[in-house]
Amino acid sequence: MEKHLMAVAVKTDASTRIRRAGANATLADLQVGDRVKVVIITEEDTTLTEALNTPAKVISARAGKSSTPAPTTPATPDYQIPTT
């Protein structure tokens, strides 16, 4: 699996589970520089745009490497997001 680092907006709702360092957390507990994994469940033929408009099921975070500064501007993905 290829890894891409970029900034994206993620939708949440009341059923989104949030974890940080293996414990239950809130969005306010997440910190700049955290490594975050987001699980969004969609149908097989869902576009990336549609998926990013679907509330996340799980957001899990862990502290990032302290030597890596957090980006000050959103990263530009190296692919085009399809529009519908």
N, C-alpha and C positions, 0 to 999 in steps of 0.2 A: 504494500500500500504506500503510495506516495504521500508525503506530508507537505502541506502548504501552510505557511504562516501568513495570516492576513486578518484584518479587522472586519468583523461582520456584526450586524445587529441581529439579535436573537429574540424571538417572541417567547413570552412565558404566560402561564395562566395559573389558576389556583391549584391545578393538579401537577405542576412541574415540581419534581423533586430536586433539591439543591444540596450538594455535599461539598465539603472542603476538608481535605486531609482525612478523609474517611468518616467524618462525622456530619450529622445533619447541620445545615447552615441556611442562611438567607442570602439574597443578592447583596445586601449590605456587608456581608462577611467576606466577599470576594475582594481581592486587592490587585492593584496595578502590578503587572508582572507575573501574576498567577498563570500557570498552564491550565487551560480549560478544555474539557471535552464535552461536547453537546450531543445528545441523542434526540433525533427527531424521527418519528415514525410516519411514513407516508406510503402511498400506493406505489407500485413498481414503475408506473409511467409518469410519475410526478416530476415536473421540471425543477431546477434549482431555485428559481424564483418562487414557485409555489411552495417548495419545501421551507424556504426561509420565512414564509408567511404562516407557517404551521407552528403552534406553540411547542416548545421543547418538552420532552417527557422527563429527561434527566440532564442536569448540568453538574458536572463534577470538576473540582479544581484542586490544584496542589500548588505549593509555593514554587515559583520559577527560580532559575539560577540567579543568584544575587549579582553575578558578574554581567548579566545581560540586562541592559537598561530597557525599560518599557518604551515602545514606539511613541513618538509625540504626534504623529499623523497616521491615519489609516494606511495600511499597506495596499498596494494595487495588485490584485490577483493577476497571475500570468495566463489567464484564460478569460474569455468573454462569457458573461452571464447571459444565458438565452432570455429573450423577452417573448412574452406571449401576447 
